Amino acid sequence: MSSIPALFLDRCRRTPHQVAFEAPDPERPGSWTAWTWAESLKQCSGVARRLHSLGVDDGVRVAIVAETCQEWSAVDMATLALGGTTVGIYPTLLPDQIAWQLAHCEAELLVVEDAAQYARLAPHLEALDALRHVFSMRPGADVPHLTPAEDDEPFLEERIARVTGEQVATVVYTSGSTGTPKGVVLRHRHLMAVIEASREALPTRPGERSVIFLPLAHVLQRVTLYRGLAEDAVGTYAPSIAELPATLKHSRPNVLATVPRMLEKIRARAEAEAEHKNAHARGVLDWAVGVGTAARQLEAQGKRPGVRLRAQLRLAERLVFRKVHARLGGELRLLICGGAALDPELARWYEAMGFMVREGWGLTETSAPATLNTEAEVRLGSVGRPLPGVEVRVAQDGELEVRGPGVFEEYLDAPEATAAAFTEDGFFRTGDLGEIDDEGFVYIRGRKKEIIVTAGGKNIAPVPIEARIEGELVGQAVLVGDEQPYLVALIGLDEEALEALAEARGWSGGHADWAGQAEVIDRVAARVTTANEGLARFQQVKRHAVLRVPLGVENGALTATLKKRRAVIADLFADEIAGLYR
């Protein structure tokens, strides 16, 4: 197959009557409707006909501003089938940020989620000279509803046959966590190469189920979704992140592509609920994790746990593990984690309970994964070995450089940035610092642009130290120390864990009140103290501040993919930082 829509058409023809996906039923909240591949093909054909009547053709850019949903995927596939280019934009961005991306990519057609999203953007759209049409996925009074035209499968097949691997499939904007977002140009052959390489490295089993909930504006969820076209898999769209628990119970996934923050939230909720029950329950949880960890370590060495450990493991499964599995649907076996660094301790927590956790690494510029741990070969704490056909090396300054068939070739209308992104021999400079061990496993140590240089000239990568602090009540730790005599940290509390603790203790008020509770202050201090153990003196956090407001997408502290925007955080909490250095 040479393109994503060709992969889609092949799947529809091979298994027309099999269930392709489940989507929320708009007529029955809390219910899902199953769509067959034949029905999906019919919908794509109708949407493609409609888009073509509006001028979508080879190279035309169609922007989508909406939460993850089945309609997002339908517009995307119809656009690709016509030879067009999809530009996914995070709906959580501010209107002026969205308008900037729309202007930069010169989108000719915009599809928004609903009338409310259109109302947010409308004041900014008049200035966009290239934009010709705006439609909504949902019916509304202020913006036309994008409805499929009459089904015309011969037309769709003819158009798909024209799409080549060289054509641009999508422009994906980087998060802008360290500067202005850049539009990464990805061709069909880039995406197809990563799909095939990741399938070879970590295949799924026929008939396995998954849940689609990560942002479709992010390359990870897009590649995961496209990969499902090549496999006998069934996806279920979550109505929203808030409704993910109900979706998991309904769909009973076997495989789940996720990000570390989601895994942290699930663990924090389990720990908070145990504490809410009683002190003994939290002790049982920690004991069960210890038992599971010991058993998995022996199994990884090819050894069978002894009689006593096997008996303890059965008890741990009955008292603890089954409850966590039930929360995730009851049949989940594989967690594929990407998008940010995964704390090895967090991975071991899930592995102890019987989940298989496999971390990968990649960037928008590499079409998602460039490395991956496999079922048989895994090193917790690493991001695995390079995928087939991918080369990864370490530059003299510690930066990881990568070359392979999934690596992009240009940023949109940014020749200088493109030239600066590549070495003379064609390796992409990732901006990530890392190491490669003797067995070829890659380890990420932080971002090159995030390196802190203290007043004493010490270079410190903040991410590994922050990861030691994060967990339990600590949602985010943000190290500060550039040109300062020592490191300090801003501590953003995990909202769910804090709320659960407040409920257990009977505290009144809200986040700001709970953040000032003595128990919270003491617990955070204990985590910082523990994190400092084993670190060199210049790496230790000397002082920290517990923030009274959460770090989130809403206040700009986090990107839509929950990465820290360090410059924004420094501006938001300049007074707190100044206080830590008084």
N, C-alpha and C positions, 0 to 999 in steps of 0.2 A: 504494500500500500504506500502511496506517495503523499497522501494528505489526510488530515483529520476527518473531513467529510467522507472520504472514500472508505475510511475505517468504519464510520457510522453506517454508511449504506451497506457495506458488506455484512455487518452484524444484523441489520434489519432484514436482509434477504436470507441469511442463514437460519435465524431463529425468530420468524415473524410473530409467533404466538406465545413466545416466552415473555415473562414479565421483565420489562426493561428497568422500571423504577416505580417508586411510590411517591406521590405528592400530596400535600395537605388538601383536603376537600373543603373548598370555600363555603359550601352549603352546610357542612357539618363540622364545626370546630372540634378539634381533638381527634378527627378521623383522617384517614388517608385513602386515596384512590390509586389502584394499580393501573399502570399503562403498559401495554404490550409494545414490542418493537414495531409492529405494524402500525399501531396508533401513533407512536412517536414519529415514524416516517411520514405519516399523513400530516401531522401537525407541522413538521419541519417544511414539508412541501408547500403548505398553505402560507406559512410565515414568509418563506423565501419568495413566493409569488408576490406577496404584499410588498416586501422590501424592494423587490426588483421594480415594481411599479412606481416606487418612490425614488428610483435612481440608484439603488445600491447595485454596484457592479464591481469589476476588477479594481482593486486598490482603494475603493471608497471606504472611509472609516466610519464605523457605527459605534457610538459611545453608549455604554450602559451604566446607569447610576441606580443601583437597587441592591437590596439585601439578597443573599443566596436563595434562589427559588428555581422551580422547574421552568418558569417563563424566561428567566435569565439564560438558561442553557438553550432553550428553543431559539431565542433571538441570536445567540452566539452561533449555533450550528447552521442556522439559515444564512447568516452573514458569511460564514466561511464557505458554505456551499456555492455562494454566488461569486466567490473569489474576493470578497471584501475583507476588511480588517476590523476585528473587534477591539475596542478600547474599554476595558473594564475600569471603572473609577469607584473608589470607596465612597459609599453614601454617608459615612460618618465624617468625611472631610467638611471643612467650612465651605460655604457657598463660593467665596472668592477663590479658594484653592481648587475647587472643582472647575470653576470658570477658567482658571489659568490652564488647567490640563486640557479642557475642551478647545481653547484657543491654540494651545501649543501643537496639538495633534491635528488641528483643522478638521474636526469631526463635522461631517455633513448631515448626520442624522443622530438624534439623541433619543434614547428610550429611558424614561424614568419609571420608578416603581409605581407611584400613584400621584394623586393631585396634591397631596401634602408636600411631597418631594419637589414637585414642579413649582409650588408656591415659594419654596425656599430659594429656588434657582432663578425664577422668572426675572427678577430685577437685573440679573447679570447676563442674560442671554441676548439681549438686544445688541450688545456690542460685539457679538461673535459673527464676523462677516461670512465665514464659511458655512455656518449652521443653517440648513434649509428647512429641516423638519424636526418637530418634537412630538413624541408620542408617549403614552403611558401604558404600562402592563395591566393596569386595573381601570375599570370604567370610572370616569369622573367628569364633572361639568366644565372644568377649565382647560382641559387638554385632551386631544383625541385619543381614543382607545385603539391600541394596535391589535387589530383582529386579523386572523388568517384569511387569505383569499381562498378561492376554490382549489381543492387538492389537484395537483398536477405533477404526478410522480415522474412521467417521462421528461418533463422540463427540468425537474430537480436532478435526475440522473445525468442528463446532458450537461448541465452546469457543473456538476461534481466532476465529471470526466475531464473538464478543462482545467481543473485546479492542479497545480504542480507543487512539488516540494519546495521550489524556489520562491513561491509567492509568500508574502507576509501574512501570517495568520493573526497576529495580535501585537499590539503595543502595550506593554505593561510598565507602569510607572513605579520607580523605586519609592520606598517609604519616605525618603527625605529626612531620615533620622539625623543625618550629619550635614545636611545642606539642602539645596533645591532639588526636587525630584527630577530624575532623568527618565526619558521614555525609552525602554529597552525594546528593540525591534526583534521579534522572534518569527522565524519562518516555519512553515509546516515541517520541513525536514529536521529542524532543531527539536521540535516537540516529538516527532515520530522516533527520532534516535533515542531520546530519553525514555520513552514508553517501552521500546524494545529492550534497552539495556537494563532498566529497572525490573522488568518482567523476568529477565534471565537471572538477575541477582537475587530477587526475592519474589518468587511466584506465589500467587494465591491458588486456592483450590476451587474446582468447579462448583458453581452454585453458591459461593459465599456471598454474604450480605454485608453492606456497609452503610454508613450514614454520611450524608453530604451536609456539612454545616459550616465549614470554614469559608471565608470570603472568596467568591468567585473572581473578584478583582485581583486576587493573589495567585501567583503562578502555581503554587503547590496544589491547591484544590482543583485547578483547571487540569493539570497534568494527571492527577489522580482520577478525575472524572473521565478524561479521554482514554486513560489506560483501561478503564472498565469496559470500553467498547471492544477491546481486544480479548477480553476475558469473559467467562460465563459468570458474571457478577450481577447483583441486584442492589441498587442504591435507593435509599429513602431520604427525601429532603426534609430537614428539620424546619418547622415553621419559623423558629427563631432560636437564638442561643438560650433564652429563658426556658424554652420548651424542649431543649435537648434531652433532659432526663426522661420525659414522657416518650420522646421519639425513640430513645434507646430501648425502653421497655417494650414498645410496639414492634420495632424492627428486629430486635435480637441480633445485632451485628456480630459477624465473626472477625472482621477486620475493621480497624478504625485508623484513619489518617488524622493526626491531631498535632497540637503544639504543646510545648511544656507547660504553658500557663494553665491550660485546661486540666492537665494531669495534676498540677499543684492544687487547683481548686477542689478536685475530687478528693484528694488526700486530706486537705485541710478540713473539708466537711466531715469526713469520716472521723478524724481526730477530735473535732469539736463536738460531734454527736456523742462520742465515747465519753468525753469529759462531762458533757451535759448529763449523761446518765448517772455516773458516779466515778470516783477516783479508781475504783477497782476495774471498771470497764476500760479505762484508758490503759491501765496496766496490762489487761488481757490483750488489747490490741497490740501494744508494743511487744509483748511476749510472743504473740502469734507471728508477727513480722520477723522476729529473731529466729524462730523455729523455721519458718519458710526460707529465710536467707541461708541458714545452715544447710538445709536440705538441697537447695538449688546449687550451692557451691560444690557439694559432693557430686551431684548429678553432672555438673559441668566438667568435673574431673573424670567422669566415667565410672564413678563409684556409687554403690547403692547405700542409702542411709541405713543406719543400724536399726534394730528392733525398737529401741526406746524412741529414737528420733521419728521413726515412721508412725508410732503410736501418737506422739505429740503432734505430728503433722496432721493426722486425721482429726484430732481434737481441734486444732487451729482452723482447719477447713470448716468444721461444723460450727464453731463459735464465731468466726470472723470472716474467712475468705468467701464463703458462699454469699454473705450479705453484700460484700463489695461487688462480687460478680453479678448478683441480681440487679444491683443499681446500674450496671452497665449492660443490662439485657440478658445476662445469664449464659450467653454462648460466645462471648468474646475471647479470642485466643491470641490475636496479634495486634499490637499497638505500634503503628509506624509514626515516628515523631520527627518533626523538622521545624523549620522556621526560626528557631532560636536554640541556644545551647541547652541541653538537657542535663540537669544535675545527676551524676551517677547515683547518688543516694536516693533520689526520687525514682530512678529506673529500678534500683534494687528493691524498693518498697513494692512496686508492682510485680516484679519478677518473683518476689517472695510469695505472692498470692496466686501464682500460677499463670500470670499473663506473660506472653512473650513480648518484650520491648525491643524494638530495633530502630536505632537512630540513624538518620542520614544527614547529609550536609549539601547545601547548594545555595545559589542565589538566583534572583530573577534573571541575571545575565547567563546563568548556566541552564535555564529552563527547568529549574527546581533541582532534583538530586544530581550531584556529581559523584558522591560517595554514599555507601550504604553498608550497614552491617547485615549479614545474611542469617538465615536460620541456623546454619551449621557453624558459621564462623562469626563470632561476636566478641567485642571487647567493650564492656560497659565503660563509659567515659570517653570512648572514641566515637567518631562518626563513620567508622567502617573504612573499607578499602575503596579505591576508585572503581566506578562502574566499568564494565567492558568497553574498551575503546577510549577511555578517559585517562589523561595523564595529569598527575598532581605533583608539584615540586615545591620546595621551600627556598625562597630567595635569601640573599645574604642577611637582610634585615628581619628575617622571620616571616615575611608575608607569603601566604600560599598563592601559588599561581597554577592555573588550570587550562588545559587545552583538550578539546574533544568535539565530537559531532553535535553536541547539544549546546555548545557555547555560542552566544550571539556574536554578531559582527559589527553592530553599530548602534549608537544612541541616536534617537530621532533628531535630525537637524542640529547635531552637536559634534561636528568633526573634530574639534580640539579635544573634547572630553573622550571621544572614541579613540583618538590616537594615544592619549595619555593612559588609556585603560589597558593597552597591550604592550608586551615586550617586543623586541625586534624579531624574535623567532615565533611570534604568534601566540604566546601564552597570555591569558587574561589575568590581570592583577586584581585579585579578589578584595583586597583591603582587610582580609582576615589574617590574623597571626596564628601560626600553628606549628605542629611538629609531625613527622612521620616516623614511626618506629621501624625496627628491623624487619617486621613482618608485613609492612605496608599499611598499617592502620594509621589513620589521620586523626590528630587531636587538635581541637580549636582552643586557642588561648586568649582570644579577644580580638577587638577591632583595632587596626593600625591607627585610625584617627582618634580613637578613644584613649590612647596611651596617656597617662598622667605623668608629668615631669615635675617633681617636687623642687623646692628651693635648693635642696641639697644635690640636685642633679640626678636623683634616682628615677629610673623609668619603671612605671608600674602599670600592668594590665589590670583594669578594674574588674572585668567580668568574672574571673575565677574567685576573687575575694568576695564579690557581691553574691555569688552563688552559694558560698559557705554560710552567709548570713541569712539568705532567703529561705523561707519555709515556715510552717506553722502560722503564727500571726504576721510574719513579715512577708508582705506581697512583693515589694520591690525595695532593694537597697541600692542607693545611688552614691558612689564614692566621689569625693571632691578633693582636690589637692594640688592642682596646677600652680606652680610657683609659690607654694605654701610650705611651711616647715613640717607639716605632718598631714596624714589623711583624716578626713572626717566623713561621716555618712548621713545622708537623709534617708529616713525609713518611712516608706509608704506601707500602711497596714493592709492586710488582706481583708476585704470587706465582708466576705462570707464567714471567715473564721472569727472575725471580730464580732459580727452580729450574733453568731452562735454562742460565743463566750458571754456576751452581754445578756443574752436570753437565759443562759445557765446561771448567771450570777444575779439576775434580777435588776440589772442596771437600767436606769431611766435615761432619757435623752437620745442622742444620736451619735454619729461617728465621732464628731469633735469631742463630745463628752467622754465617750468610751476610751478614746485615744489617750486621755489624761489620767485614766485610772492607774493606781499604783501597781496593780497586778500586771497590766499591759506594759508599763514602763519597765518593770523588773524582768518580765519575760524577754523583752527585746534586748535589754542589757545583757542577759544571760547568753543569748544567741551571739551577740557581738563578741562577748568574752570568749566563748567557745570557738568562734571563727578565728580569733586572733591567735589561738594556740597553734604552735608549729610554724607560724609565719615569722619572717625576719622583722626586726623592729620597725624598719621603714615601711613595711607592708601592712602594719597593724593599724586598725582604726582607733584613733586616740579619743575622739568624741563623736557623739551622734545625736540626732534630733528626731524624735517621733513626730511625724507630720499630723496635723489635726484634720487635714482634708485628704481624700484618697487621690492617688495618681491615676489618671484615666484619660481616655480618648477625648472626653468632653472638655477638659481644661487644657488639652494640647500636650499634656505631659507624656502621653504614649501615642504611638502611631496606631493606625487601624489594625495592624498585626501585633499590637501590644509590645512593640519595642520602645525602649526609653529614648525620649528626645532630650538629651542631656542639656543642650543649650537652653531649651525652653524651661526645663526644670530649674536650672540655675537662675534664670530670670524670675520665675514664679516665687522662688524661695530664697531670694538674695538676702533678705533680712535674717533668715534662719542660719544661712551659711556664715554671714558676718558674725552672728552671735557665737558660733562654734569656734571662731578664731579670736574672740576677745580674750 
